[in-house]
Amino acid sequence: MDTSVDKTVITRRHNPLRVITSIKAPAFVKTNIRLKRSYRQIRTENIFRRTLVLMGLIMVVLVLGILLTLVVQSIPSIKALGLSYLWGKIWDPVQDIYGAYPFLLGTLLTSFLALLISIPFSFSVAIFLGEYYPKGWLPNFLKNTVELIAAVPSVIYGFWGLAVLVPIVRSFESSIGIQPLGVGIFSSSLILSIMIIPYAASLGRSMIQMVPSPLKEGAYSLGATKWEVIRSVILPYTKSGLFAGVLLSLGRALGETMAVTMVIGNTSLIPKNIFAPGNTMASVIANEFTEADKPVYLSALIELGLVLFLVTVVINMIGKKVISRFSN
């Protein structure tokens, strides 16, 4: 019997291994590329995360550095005047008498009065642009106009206030039997109210446009009117965002300097009413910082900045608590 076997049938030497390799190589290469890409993505993600953490830490260091600088520079005033500096009612650098109460009162009066004046306009603009006319040339024109208000330099508002607003206020004061000064707390509050409208209006418009359509459509399907949808659906849904815009506007009003300085009257006396002249902490620093020729005088002005910083922080903390309650 012939037991020979044909080599071409049973041998594998003629079956090239490179054929198998050529079949599996692309899959291996793709897997390797995918692994390298995944490693690169992970490395990029780690770098991005560390960059964000670094930026956050830099911001914290900047804020703490500002606070530390104010505290260190205020030490001579704190040692010389003590806590009586906060409720002292007389500011007389000639006699080395420094009391921050008139300026603290002027800052709070102008800021909160400006906030009360601006809130109806801010909410009206936000509702109009966010709900009634979200698209079109007129809403776009109005939106750009409102945003332009925030871009105008504050000194321009001061000039406009002196040239246009102060004479109007003076005529109004004459008509109601008040000494017609024109400048004062009321005039500066009007200027501030115009300046802070864009902050609450822009944020409110964005929040209103984010209200889910099914909520509004469900209210309309139940027979609700436009006003009822705004009152019962949109405003409750966006109340935290609207209040955040109000808080942002208040922070802007507290720190305004130039426009307020030009129309507030710049007096160190306690204002008797909202039409009387006054001063804010920021305006006092702007007016007298270059004239401070005594160490305690300069330190007292820096301590005004520290008080303004702390007032802003406290108001923002209170606002955050209120926002969290609204959100819950």
DRENMI-210255 format. One record per residue: residue in one letter; x, y, z of N, C-alpha, C in turn. Coordinates in pm, whole numbers, padded with zeros to 5 digits, always signed. Layout:
aXYZXYZXYZ...
***
This chain:
m+00088-00119+00000+00000+00000+00000+00090+00123+00000d+00049+00216-00078+00129+00340-00087+00083+00435+00021t+00172+00450+00120+00138+00536+00235+00192+00677+00222s+00247+00710+00114+00298+00847+00099+00186+00947+00093v+00218+01056+00146+00117+01163+00153+00167+01281+00073d+00080+01339+00002+00119+01454-00078+00151+01573+00012k+00279+01623-00002+00323+01731+00083+00244+01858+00063t+00193+01871-00053+00118+01994-00079-00014+01995-00006v-00053+01877+00047-00182+01869+00116-00164+01885+00265i-00065+01814+00326-00058+01811+00471+00042+01910+00530t+00135+01956+00452+00234+02047+00510+00178+02188+00521r+00231+02267+00621+00189+02405+00641+00303+02501+00607r+00413+02441+00557+00522+02530+00522+00487+02619+00404h+00399+02566+00318+00358+02644+00202+00239+02733+00232n+00186+02722+00354+00074+02811+00394+00134+02931+00465p+00151+03043+00400+00231+03154+00458+00168+03212+00583l+00251+03228+00685+00204+03287+00810+00174+03435+00795r+00237+03498+00698+00215+03640+00683+00072+03673+00644v+00004+03572+00589-00137+03595+00555-00218+03613+00682i-00192+03529+00782-00261+03541+00910-00224+03673+00977t-00096+03706+00970-00051+03831+01030-00115+03951+00961s-00128+03944+00831-00188+04055+00758-00335+04071+00789i-00398+03967+00837-00539+03976+00873-00554+04037+01011k-00469+03998+01105-00482+04045+01243-00411+04177+01270a-00319+04216+01187-00241+04337+01211-00326+04464+01216p-00419+04486+01121-00499+04608+01128-00579+04620+01257a-00636+04512+01305-00712+04516+01431-00620+04549+01548f-00500+04492+01547-00404+04522+01654-00361+04668+01650v-00336+04716+01529-00295+04856+01514-00406+04949+01558k-00529+04918+01518-00642+05001+01560-00657+05001+01712t-00641+04884+01773-00650+04877+01919-00541+04959+01985n-00420+04952+01929-00309+05028+01983-00333+05178+01970i-00385+05218+01853-00415+05360+01833-00524+05406+01928r-00625+05320+01949-00733+05354+02038-00683+05368+02182l-00591+05280+02221-00535+05290+02356-00453+05417+02373k-00373+05449+02269-00294+05572+02276-00385+05694+02282r-00494+05691+02203-00587+05803+02204-00655+05816+02339s-00694+05702+02397-00757+05706+02529-00660+05760+02633y-00533+05718+02625-00434+05768+02720-00414+05918+02702r-00411+05964+02575-00394+06106+02549-00514+06185+02600q-00634+06131+02582-00754+06198+02632-00753+06206+02784i-00713+06098+02849-00708+06099+02995-00605+06199+03044r-00488+06203+02976-00385+06298+03016-00431+06443+02994t-00498+06467+02879-00550+06601+02853-00657+06640+02954e-00742+06545+02990-00845+06572+03090-00785+06605+03225n-00680+06534+03262-00614+06562+03390-00548+06700+03389i-00484+06733+03276-00422+06866+03265-00528+06975+03272f-00640+06954+03204-00748+07053+03205-00806+07069+03345r-00826+06957+03415-00880+06962+03551-00784+07034+03645r-00655+07004+03633-00557+07071+03718-00548+07220+03687t-00564+07255+03559-00564+07397+03523-00682+07470+03586l-00799+07407+03583-00915+07468+03646-00896+07484+03797v-00842+07382+03860-00816+07391+04004-00716+07502+04033l-00613+07513+03949-00513+07619+03968-00575+07757+03953m-00660+07774+03851-00726+07903+03832-00816+07937+03951g-00888+07838+04001-00971+07862+04118-00889+07902+04240l-00775+07834+04259-00689+07869+04372-00629+08008+04356i-00596+08046+04232-00543+08180+04208-00647+08286+04245m-00773+08262+04209-00878+08358+04245-00893+08369+04397v-00888+08256+04465-00897+08259+04612-00779+08335+04671v-00660+08311+04617-00540+08381+04667-00551+08531+04641l-00606+08569+04525-00621+08712+04495-00716+08780+04594v-00829+08715+04621-00925+08773+04715-00865+08782+04854l-00801+08675+04897-00738+08677+05029-00624+08779+05035g-00552+08795+04923-00445+08894+04919-00499+09036+04931i-00611+09063+04862-00673+09196+04874-00719+09221+05018l-00783+09120+05076-00830+09135+05214-00713+09155+05310l-00607+09078+05292-00491+09090+05380-00425+09227+05365t-00416+09276+05243-00357+09409+05222-00439+09518+05289l-00570+09509+05276-00656+09608+05341-00643+09604+05493v-00638+09482+05546-00627+09468+05692-00494+09524+05742v-00385+09489+05674-00253+09534+05718-00241+09686+05710q-00290+09744+05599-00281+09889+05583-00377+09964+05676s-00478+09894+05727-00575+09958+05817-00536+09949+05963i-00430+09878+05994-00392+09858+06134-00366+09990+06208p-00295+10089+06149-00277+10216+06224-00409+10283+06258s-00504+10280+06166-00634+10340+06195-00711+10261+06299i-00703+10129+06291-00774+10045+06389-00717+10067+06529k-00585+10078+06539-00524+10102+06671-00557+10241+06726a-00561+10340+06637-00583+10477+06683-00729+10507+06710l-00820+10450+06632-00961+10486+06641-01048+10378+06704g-01011+10252+06689-01090+10144+06746-01223+10125+06674l-01316+10060+06741-01447+10034+06682-01534+10159+06671s-01498+10263+06743-01575+10388+06732-01567+10448+06593y-01472+10401+06515-01459+10447+06376-01585+10416+06295l-01649+10304+06325-01763+10260+06244-01886+10346+06268w-01910+10387+06392-02031+10467+06420-01999+10613+06449g-01878+10655+06424-01846+10796+06439-01916+10880+06334k-01974+10993+06373-02056+11074+06283-01983+11196+06228i-01859+11213+06264-01783+11331+06221-01659+11284+06145w-01637+11346+06029-01516+11319+05950-01444+11452+05931d-01339+11472+06006-01264+11598+06001-01115+11566+06006p-01053+11550+05889-00910+11516+05889-00822+11623+05951v-00865+11750+05948-00783+11856+06008-00766+11833+06158q-00875+11790+06222-00872+11765+06367-00842+11619+06401d-00808+11540+06300-00783+11396+06318-00903+11325+06380i-01020+11360+06331-01144+11293+06373-01200+11220+06251y-01216+11089+06266-01258+11008+06152-01374+10918+06194g-01487+10939+06131-01604+10856+06156-01664+10811+06023a-01685+10683+06008-01728+10626+05879-01879+10616+05867y-01953+10648+05970-02099+10627+05966-02168+10707+05855p-02137+10836+05831-02205+10907+05722-02183+10842+05585f-02065+10790+05562-02034+10730+05433-02096+10591+05419l-02099+10518+05530-02166+10388+05528-02315+10405+05501l-02376+10504+05566-02517+10532+05544-02542+10578+05401g-02456+10665+05348-02472+10712+05211-02458+10599+05110t-02366+10507+05134-02348+10394+05044-02471+10305+05040l-02525+10273+05157-02642+10186+05163-02766+10256+05105l-02782+10385+05134-02898+10458+05081-02897+10464+04930t-02785+10503+04871-02779+10515+04725-02794+10379+04658s-02733+10276+04712-02736+10144+04649-02876+10082+04653f-02938+10082+04771-03068+10017+04781-03178+10100+04715l-03167+10233+04719-03264+10316+04648-03251+10296+04497a-03128+10287+04447-03107+10258+04305-03161+10121+04269l-03147+10025+04358-03198+09891+04332-03350+09891+04324l-03416+09963+04416-03562+09971+04412-03612+10037+04284i-03541+10137+04237-03582+10205+04114-03560+10116+03991s-03452+10040+03992-03415+09962+03872-03490+09831+03857i-03539+09773+03968-03601+09640+03960-03721+09637+03865p-03817+09729+03870-03929+09722+03775-03884+09728+03629f-03787+09812+03598-03738+09822+03461-03662+09695+03420s-03581+09642+03510-03504+09522+03478-03596+09403+03451f-03693+09382+03539-03785+09270+03520-03873+09289+03398s-03914+09412+03372-03997+09437+03254-03921+09407+03126v-03796+09452+03118-03715+09423+03000-03690+09274+02986a-03664+09206+03098-03638+09062+03094-03760+08985+03046i-03877+09019+03095-04000+08950+03054-04034+08981+02908f-04015+09106+02867-04046+09144+02729-03956+09070+02630l-03825+09066+02659-03731+09001+02567-03732+08849+02580g-03765+08798+02697-03760+08655+02717-03887+08581+02684e-04003+08649+02693-04131+08580+02675-04214+08637+02561y-04227+08767+02553-04317+08825+02453-04253+08830+02314y-04134+08885+02307-04067+08900+02178-03923+08851+02188p-03903+08718+02187-03767+08666+02198-03685+08680+02071k-03750+08697+01954-03679+08704+01827-03732+08822+01746g-03649+08867+01653-03688+08978+01567-03590+09093+01578w-03604+09188+01485-03509+09299+01483-03528+09393+01603l-03654+09414+01644-03678+09503+01758-03624+09446+01888p-03651+09318+01920-03589+09262+02042-03436+09262+02037n-03379+09232+01920-03233+09235+01909-03179+09376+01931f-03248+09474+01875-03206+09612+01892-03216+09653+02040l-03325+09615+02105-03342+09649+02246-03240+09577+02333k-03213+09450+02301-03115+09374+02379-02976+09437+02366n-02937+09474+02244-02807+09538+02225-02800+09674+02294t-02912+09745+02295-02915+09875+02361-02897+09860+02511v-02966+09761+02569-02954+09738+02713-02813+09695+02750e-02754+09608+02668-02618+09565+02696-02518+09679+02678l-02550+09773+02587-02461+09887+02568-02458+09977+02691i-02566+09979+02767-02569+10060+02889-02458+10018+02985a-02433+09888+02992-02328+09839+03082-02189+09870+03031a-02175+09898+02900-02043+09924+02842-02004+10070+02846v-02099+10159+02874-02067+10302+02879-01984+10332+03003p-01873+10403+02991-01792+10437+03110-01872+10519+03211s-01842+10496+03337-01918+10562+03443-01899+10713+03443v-01783+10760+03396-01761+10904+03394-01857+10971+03295i-01896+10900+03191-01993+10954+03096-02128+10971+03164y-02165+10875+03248-02289+10889+03324-02281+11009+03418g-02164+11030+03475-02148+11145+03564-02165+11276+03490f-02105+11290+03373-02121+11411+03293-02267+11430+03252w-02331+11321+03209-02471+11329+03169-02559+11369+03287g-02526+11315+03404-02603+11350+03522-02590+11497+03558l-02469+11552+03550-02450+11693+03580-02518+11784+03478a-02516+11744+03352-02568+11831+03247-02718+11819+03229v-02774+11701+03250-02916+11677+03219-02997+11644+03343l-02951+11548+03422-03033+11498+03531-03040+11596+03649v-02930+11656+03685-02929+11748+03799-03024+11866+03779p-03028+11933+03664-03129+12039+03646-03272+11990+03657i-03299+11868+03609-03435+11814+03620-03470+11790+03767v-03377+11732+03841-03400+11707+03983-03415+11838+04058r-03338+11938+04020-03348+12069+04085-03487+12130+04063s-03541+12119+03944-03676+12169+03916-03779+12091+03996f-03760+11960+04007-03853+11877+04084-03849+11914+04232e-03731+11939+04286-03719+11979+04426-03785+12114+04451s-03774+12205+04357-03841+12335+04372-03992+12321+04374s-04042+12228+04293-04187+12211+04285-04246+12149+04411i-04168+12073+04486-04220+12009+04608-04175+12082+04734g-04112+12197+04719-04077+12279+04835-03951+12238+04907i-03856+12176+04837-03729+12136+04897-03619+12225+04840q-03519+12248+04920-03408+12331+04874-03352+12275+04743p-03355+12352+04636-03318+12300+04503-03168+12291+04482l-03109+12187+04535-02967+12166+04515-02938+12087+04387g-03021+11992+04357-03001+11909+04238-02912+11790+04265v-02797+11812+04325-02708+11701+04359-02750+11643+04493g-02721+11516+04511-02756+11452+04637-02777+11303+04621i-02832+11242+04726-02856+11098+04729-02951+11055+04617f-03056+11132+04596-03157+11095+04498-03099+11097+04356s-03022+11199+04323-02963+11208+04189-02865+11094+04164s-02781+11064+04262-02686+10954+04245-02759+10820+04236s-02871+10805+04306-02948+10681+04297-03009+10664+04158l-03055+10773+04099-03108+10766+03963-03000+10723+03863i-02882+10782+03878-02771+10744+03790-02737+10596+03808l-02729+10553+03933-02696+10413+03960-02803+10318+03906s-02928+10356+03919-03037+10269+03872-03027+10244+03722i-02987+10346+03648-02970+10328+03503-02851+10236+03475m-02745+10252+03552-02624+10175+03527-02638+10027+03559i-02724+09992+03654-02733+09852+03696-02847+09776+03630i-02928+09843+03547-03038+09773+03480-02990+09656+03395p-02883+09669+03315-02845+09558+03227-02812+09428+03298y-02761+09435+03421-02717+09313+03489-02835+09222+03522a-02935+09277+03587-03052+09196+03621-03135+09164+03497a-03143+09257+03401-03224+09233+03281-03165+09122+03195s-03035+09121+03174-02972+09019+03090-02983+08881+03153l-02954+08871+03282-02963+08742+03349-03108+08695+03356g-03201+08787+03383-03343+08749+03387-03393+08701+03253r-03352+08765+03144-03393+08722+03011-03344+08581+02981s-03219+08554+03016-03164+08420+02993-03239+08314+03074m-03273+08346+03198-03345+08250+03281-03487+08226+03229i-03554+08330+03183-03690+08314+03132-03690+08229+03006q-03590+08246+02920-03584+08166+02798-03551+08020+02827m-03502+07989+02946-03470+07851+02983-03587+07777+03046v-03701+07844+03064-03818+07776+03120-03866+07669+03021p-03885+07544+03064-03927+07438+02971-04062+07471+02905s-04068+07449+02776-04192+07476+02702-04311+07393+02749p-04292+07263+02787-04409+07186+02835-04479+07250+02954l-04405+07317+03041-04469+07381+03156-04563+07493+03110k-04515+07576+03019-04598+07685+02969-04714+07633+02884e-04686+07534+02800-04792+07480+02715-04899+07411+02798g-04857+07345+02907-04956+07284+02995-05046+07388+03061a-04988+07501+03100-05069+07608+03159-05164+07668+03056y-05115+07687+02934-05202+07740+02828-05316+07643+02796s-05287+07513+02798-05390+07413+02768-05500+07409+02874l-05465+07453+02996-05565+07460+03102-05645+07590+03100g-05614+07677+03005-05690+07800+02989-05626+07922+03053a-05499+07913+03091-05432+08026+03154-05401+08133+03051t-05406+08258+03093-05370+08369+03006-05219+08392+03011k-05173+08485+02928-05030+08515+02925-04982+08565+03061w-05058+08654+03122-05020+08707+03252-05020+08598+03358e-05115+08508+03353-05122+08399+03451-05005+08303+03435v-04963+08279+03311-04847+08193+03288-04721+08258+03343i-04707+08389+03321-04590+08460+03373-04590+08460+03525r-04708+08485+03584-04716+08496+03729-04704+08361+03798s-04764+08258+03743-04774+08130+03813-04673+08025+03766v-04611+08046+03650-04518+07946+03597-04378+08004+03583i-04367+08112+03508-04234+08164+03473-04164+08225+03594l-04233+08314+03664-04168+08381+03778-04131+08283+03890p-04219+08189+03929-04175+08091+04031-04059+08004+03985y-04057+07969+03855-03950+07883+03805-03816+07956+03801t-03819+08086+03775-03695+08162+03756-03663+08254+03874k-03728+08236+03987-03711+08332+04097-03568+08333+04150s-03502+08218+04154-03364+08217+04203-03272+08292+04108g-03291+08273+03977-03209+08345+03880-03236+08494+03879l-03363+08532+03894-03397+08674+03899-03336+08740+04022f-03341+08671+04135-03281+08728+04256-03129+08735+04243a-03070+08638+04175-02926+08644+04152-02889+08766+04068g-02972+08800+03969-02949+08921+03892-02962+09046+03976v-03059+09047+04066-03074+09161+04158-02952+09173+04248l-02902+09061+04297-02784+09063+04382-02662+09113+04305l-02650+09072+04179-02540+09121+04097-02549+09272+04075s-02670+09321+04054-02690+09465+04038-02654+09540+04166l-02691+09484+04280-02658+09550+04407-02508+09557+04428g-02438+09449+04396-02293+09453+04408-02229+09557+04318r-02287+09573+04199-02236+09677+04108-02262+09816+04165a-02378+09836+04227-02412+09967+04281-02326+10001+04403l-02294+09903+04484-02215+09929+04604-02075+09979+04571g-02018+09932+04463-01881+09967+04431-01865+10080+04332e-01973+10138+04282-01961+10246+04184-01899+10370+04248t-01811+10434+04172-01734+10546+04228-01754+10676+04151m-01712+10678+04025-01698+10804+03954-01832+10874+03932a-01931+10801+03881-02060+10864+03853-02124+10917+03980v-02114+10840+04088-02170+10884+04216-02095+11004+04269t-01964+11003+04256-01884+11115+04306-01923+11247+04241m-01959+11243+04115-01987+11365+04040-02124+11425+04071v-02218+11346+04124-02354+11398+04143-02406+11386+04286i-02328+11331+04379-02382+11308+04513-02367+11428+04604g-02283+11524+04571-02267+11643+04654-02141+11646+04737n-02085+11529+04770-01955+11519+04838-01949+11601+04967t-02034+11568+05061-02030+11629+05192-02016+11519+05297s-01949+11552+05405-01926+11453+05511-02036+11452+05616l-02142+11528+05594-02253+11533+05689-02347+11415+05666i-02418+11378+05772-02517+11272+05760-02637+11325+05681p-02678+11259+05573-02792+11309+05495-02921+11304+05575k-02995+11414+05572-03121+11423+05646-03237+11358+05571n-03229+11356+05439-03331+11292+05356-03265+11247+05227i-03343+11186+05140-03284+11132+05017-03248+11241+04917f-03294+11364+04938-03259+11473+04847-03137+11552+04895a-03089+11522+05014-02976+11595+05070-02844+11544+05011p-02742+11627+05007-02609+11581+04962-02551+11480+05060g-02462+11402+05011-02399+11301+05096-02268+11255+05036n-02228+11138+05077-02104+11078+05027-02113+10928+05045t-02040+10856+04963-02028+10712+04980-01884+10679+05015m-01863+10556+05058-01728+10516+05093-01636+10520+04972a-01686+10478+04857-01604+10479+04737-01572+10622+04692s-01669+10711+04701-01645+10849+04657-01549+10922+04750v-01554+10894+04880-01459+10956+04974-01317+10911+04944i-01300+10784+04917-01166+10734+04885-01115+10799+04756a-01202+10811+04656-01161+10871+04529-01127+11019+04545n-01200+11088+04630-01178+11232+04647-01056+11266+04732e-01031+11188+04837-00934+11230+04939-00809+11144+04946f-00800+11040+04865-00685+10950+04880-00555+11021+04846t-00555+11102+04742-00431+11173+04705-00398+11289+04798e-00494+11329+04881-00472+11440+04974-00434+11395+05114a-00432+11264+05136-00402+11213+05270-00254+11234+05301d-00224+11327+05388-00086+11361+05421-00045+11312+05560k-00129+11235+05626-00098+11182+05758-00114+11030+05755p-00034+10957+05828-00046+10811+05828-00184+10762+05874v-00238+10824+05979-00369+10782+06028-00478+10818+05927y-00465+10932+05863-00561+10975+05761-00564+10876+05645l-00446+10840+05595-00439+10743+05487-00491+10607+05530s-00457+10566+05651-00504+10438+05702-00656+10438+05722a-00713+10551+05761-00858+10560+05777-00930+10545+05643l-00871+10601+05538-00930+10584+05405-00922+10439+05359i-00809+10375+05387-00796+10234+05350-00893+10148+05432e-00914+10186+05556-01012+10112+05638-01153+10130+05583l-01181+10244+05521-01309+10259+05451-01324+10154+05341g-01214+10132+05268-01216+10028+05166-01238+09891+05227l-01179+09866+05343-01200+09739+05412-01345+09723+05454v-01405+09829+05507-01546+09823+05546-01635+09798+05425l-01605+09865+05313-01682+09843+05191-01668+09700+05142f-01549+09646+05152-01524+09506+05114-01607+09412+05199l-01605+09433+05331-01680+09347+05422-01830+09361+05403v-01879+09483+05378-02022+09503+05353-02065+09428+05229t-01984+09434+05124-02017+09362+05002-02019+09212+05024v-01922+09161+05101-01918+09017+05129-02040+08974+05209v-02076+09051+05311-02191+09016+05394-02320+09017+05312i-02339+09119+05230-02460+09126+05148-02466+09009+05049n-02352+08973+04992-02350+08859+04899-02379+08728+04971m-02328+08712+05092-02357+08590+05168-02505+08581+05202i-02564+08692+05243-02708+08693+05270-02787+08661+05144g-02744+08719+05032-02811+08692+04906-02801+08546+04866k-02685+08483+04888-02670+08341+04856-02763+08255+04940k-02779+08291+05067-02871+08217+05153-03015+08229+05103v-03052+08349+05062-03188+08369+05011-03207+08291+04881i-03107+08292+04794-03117+08217+04668-03131+08069+04694s-03055+08016+04791-03065+07873+04822-03203+07838+04876r-03263+07927+04953-03399+07902+05004-03499+07906+04890f-03482+08000+04798-03570+08006+04681-03557+07878+04598s-03432+07831+04582-03410+07714+04499-03471+07590+04562n-03465+07581+04695-03522+07465+04760-03674+07470+04767
***
